[in-house]
Amino acid sequence: MKYKSWRFVTFLLCTLLINIFLLILITLNIDSIRTNGQWVNHTNEVKLELSDTLNALLNAETGQRGYILTGDEKFLDPYTKATPTIQDHLQRISLLTSNSPSQKLYLDDLKTMAAQRLELLKNGIAVRDTQGYPAVANFIRSKNGRQTMDALRTVVAEMNQYETIQYTIQQRTAEDSVDRLYLIGFLAIFTNCLFILFGLVIFHKKPSSGK
């Protein structure tokens, strides 16, 4: 009787340990899938902030150009709103990419170029105010602001590409985790069925033969 009790306890412990091990594997893979979901949100947020930063700069350019051509201060409204808006977007990008050294390098370039472009727009407005349209036209041609914007677009494109690559890596990791979940689920069912069958064989009490 003691022997059977010992076998029963051993059987239960083995079953419990194997199920705990499978549960740990399932938890790890679920965490991986959850991390991928968070990375999708992260990628979308970074790309949105980059797009909003670029759009704000373009709005500032449009406002400045309208003011230079007409002298009407109502055209300065997009430019006036753009400066704090751009700083807010850059700050959010900085927070979102704080754990990525590669993105930090790109972001430093983006901040520098954005500051240069805003300064150039500001100087153009000052020239228009003090010297008139002909002088500001020469100023704009001499400063080549389009080159700065082209370089800025290149940096934004590279940051977007980096986010896309990281997302692709995370997506593949998540797909592998899903495949492993299916495999672990199958192993869990198979193992438990096997232990149940094994237990029935071990603890089945054969009826004694009468004479």
C-alpha positions as CSV (number, residue, x, y, z in Angstrom):
1,M,0.0,0.0,0.0
2,K,2.8,2.4,0.9
3,Y,4.5,1.5,-2.4
4,K,1.4,2.5,-4.4
5,S,1.1,5.7,-2.4
6,W,4.7,6.6,-3.2
7,R,4.0,5.9,-6.9
8,F,0.9,8.0,-6.9
9,V,2.7,11.0,-5.3
10,T,5.6,10.7,-7.8
11,F,3.1,10.5,-10.6
12,L,1.3,13.7,-9.4
13,L,4.6,15.6,-9.0
14,C,5.8,14.7,-12.5
15,T,2.5,15.8,-14.0
16,L,2.6,19.0,-12.0
17,L,6.2,19.9,-12.9
18,I,5.6,19.2,-16.6
19,N,2.5,21.4,-16.6
20,I,4.3,24.2,-14.8
21,F,7.0,24.0,-17.4
22,L,4.5,24.2,-20.2
23,L,2.7,27.1,-18.5
24,I,6.0,29.0,-18.3
25,L,6.6,28.5,-22.0
26,I,3.1,29.7,-22.8
27,T,3.5,32.8,-20.6
28,L,6.8,33.7,-22.3
29,N,5.3,33.4,-25.7
30,I,2.2,35.4,-24.8
31,D,4.5,38.1,-23.4
32,S,6.3,38.1,-26.8
33,I,3.0,38.6,-28.6
34,R,2.0,41.4,-26.3
35,T,5.4,43.1,-26.8
36,N,4.8,43.0,-30.6
37,G,1.4,44.6,-30.1
38,Q,3.1,47.4,-28.1
39,W,5.7,47.8,-30.8
40,V,3.0,48.2,-33.5
41,N,1.6,51.1,-31.5
42,H,5.1,52.5,-30.9
43,T,5.9,52.4,-34.6
44,N,2.7,54.1,-35.6
45,E,3.2,56.8,-33.0
46,V,6.8,57.5,-34.1
47,K,5.7,57.7,-37.8
48,L,2.8,59.9,-37.0
49,E,5.0,62.3,-35.0
50,L,7.5,62.4,-37.9
51,S,4.8,63.2,-40.4
52,D,3.3,65.9,-38.1
53,T,6.7,67.5,-37.7
54,L,7.3,67.6,-41.4
55,N,3.7,68.9,-42.1
56,A,4.2,71.7,-39.4
57,L,7.4,72.8,-41.2
58,L,5.7,72.9,-44.5
59,N,2.8,74.9,-43.0
60,A,5.4,77.3,-41.6
61,E,7.0,77.6,-45.1
62,T,3.6,78.2,-46.6
63,G,2.7,80.9,-44.1
64,Q,6.0,82.7,-44.5
65,R,5.7,82.5,-48.3
66,G,2.2,84.0,-48.2
67,Y,3.3,86.8,-46.0
68,I,6.4,87.6,-48.2
69,L,4.2,87.7,-51.3
70,T,1.4,89.8,-49.9
71,G,2.6,91.5,-46.8
72,D,-0.6,90.4,-45.1
73,E,0.1,89.3,-41.5
74,K,-2.8,86.8,-41.5
75,F,-0.5,84.5,-43.5
76,L,1.9,84.4,-40.5
77,D,-0.6,82.4,-38.4
78,P,0.6,79.0,-39.6
79,Y,4.2,80.1,-39.1
80,T,3.5,81.4,-35.6
81,K,1.8,78.2,-34.6
82,A,4.4,75.9,-36.2
83,T,7.3,76.7,-33.9
84,P,5.9,75.4,-30.6
85,T,4.1,72.6,-32.4
86,I,7.3,71.4,-34.0
87,Q,9.1,71.5,-30.6
88,D,6.3,69.4,-29.1
89,H,6.5,66.8,-31.9
90,L,10.3,66.6,-31.5
91,Q,10.0,66.1,-27.8
92,R,7.5,63.3,-28.2
93,I,9.8,61.6,-30.8
94,S,12.7,61.9,-28.4
95,L,10.6,60.1,-25.7
96,L,9.5,57.4,-28.0
97,T,13.0,56.7,-29.4
98,S,14.9,57.1,-26.1
99,N,15.9,53.5,-26.1
100,S,17.3,53.5,-29.7
101,P,20.8,55.0,-30.2
102,S,20.4,54.8,-34.0
103,Q,17.2,56.9,-33.9
104,K,18.8,59.3,-31.4
105,L,21.5,60.1,-34.0
106,Y,18.8,60.7,-36.7
107,L,16.8,62.8,-34.2
108,D,19.7,65.0,-33.4
109,D,20.1,65.8,-37.2
110,L,16.3,66.3,-37.5
111,K,16.3,68.8,-34.6
112,T,19.3,70.7,-36.0
113,M,17.8,70.9,-39.5
114,A,14.3,71.9,-38.2
115,A,15.9,74.7,-36.1
116,Q,17.9,75.9,-39.1
117,R,14.8,76.0,-41.3
118,L,12.8,77.9,-38.7
119,E,15.6,80.4,-38.2
120,L,15.8,80.9,-42.0
121,L,12.1,81.5,-42.2
122,K,12.3,83.9,-39.3
123,N,15.1,85.8,-41.0
124,G,13.2,86.0,-44.2
125,I,10.2,87.6,-42.5
126,A,12.6,90.1,-40.8
127,V,14.1,91.0,-44.2
128,R,10.6,91.4,-45.7
129,D,9.6,93.7,-42.8
130,T,12.7,95.9,-42.9
131,Q,13.8,95.9,-46.6
132,G,10.7,94.9,-48.6
133,Y,9.9,92.2,-51.2
134,P,12.8,92.6,-53.6
135,A,15.4,92.2,-50.8
136,V,13.7,89.2,-49.3
137,A,13.5,87.5,-52.8
138,N,17.3,87.8,-53.1
139,F,17.7,86.6,-49.5
140,I,15.6,83.4,-50.1
141,R,17.5,82.6,-53.3
142,S,20.9,83.0,-51.6
143,K,20.0,80.8,-48.5
144,N,18.8,77.8,-50.5
145,G,16.2,76.6,-47.9
146,R,15.0,73.9,-50.3
147,Q,18.2,72.0,-49.8
148,T,17.7,72.0,-46.0
149,M,14.1,70.7,-46.4
150,D,15.3,68.0,-48.8
151,A,17.9,66.9,-46.3
152,L,15.3,67.0,-43.6
153,R,12.9,64.8,-45.6
154,T,15.8,62.3,-46.1
155,V,16.3,62.1,-42.3
156,V,12.5,61.6,-41.8
157,A,12.5,58.8,-44.4
158,E,15.5,57.1,-42.8
159,M,13.8,57.2,-39.4
160,N,10.6,55.8,-40.9
161,Q,12.6,53.0,-42.5
162,Y,14.3,52.1,-39.3
163,E,10.9,51.9,-37.5
164,T,9.6,49.7,-40.3
165,I,12.5,47.3,-40.1
166,Q,12.2,47.0,-36.3
167,Y,8.5,46.4,-36.7
168,T,9.1,43.7,-39.3
169,I,11.6,42.0,-36.9
170,Q,9.0,42.1,-34.0
171,Q,6.3,40.8,-36.3
172,R,8.4,37.8,-37.3
173,T,9.1,37.2,-33.6
174,A,5.4,37.3,-32.8
175,E,4.6,34.9,-35.6
176,D,7.2,32.5,-34.3
177,S,5.6,32.9,-30.8
178,V,2.2,32.0,-32.2
179,D,3.6,28.9,-33.9
180,R,5.2,27.9,-30.6
181,L,2.0,28.4,-28.7
182,Y,0.2,26.0,-31.0
183,L,3.0,23.5,-30.6
184,I,3.1,23.9,-26.8
185,G,-0.7,23.6,-26.7
186,F,-0.5,20.3,-28.6
187,L,2.3,19.1,-26.3
188,A,0.3,20.0,-23.3
189,I,-2.7,18.0,-24.5
190,F,-0.6,15.1,-25.6
191,T,1.4,15.0,-22.4
192,N,-1.6,15.1,-20.1
193,C,-3.4,12.4,-22.1
194,L,-0.3,10.3,-21.9
195,F,0.0,10.8,-18.2
196,I,-3.7,10.0,-17.7
197,L,-3.2,6.8,-19.7
198,F,-0.1,6.0,-17.8
199,G,-1.8,6.6,-14.5
200,L,-4.7,4.3,-15.5
201,V,-2.2,1.6,-16.4
202,I,-0.2,1.9,-13.2
203,F,-3.0,2.2,-10.7
204,H,-5.5,-0.1,-12.3
205,K,-6.2,-2.8,-9.8
206,K,-6.6,-6.2,-11.3
207,P,-9.3,-8.4,-9.7
208,S,-7.9,-11.3,-7.9
209,S,-8.6,-14.7,-9.5
210,G,-10.7,-17.0,-7.3
211,K,-10.3,-20.7,-7.1
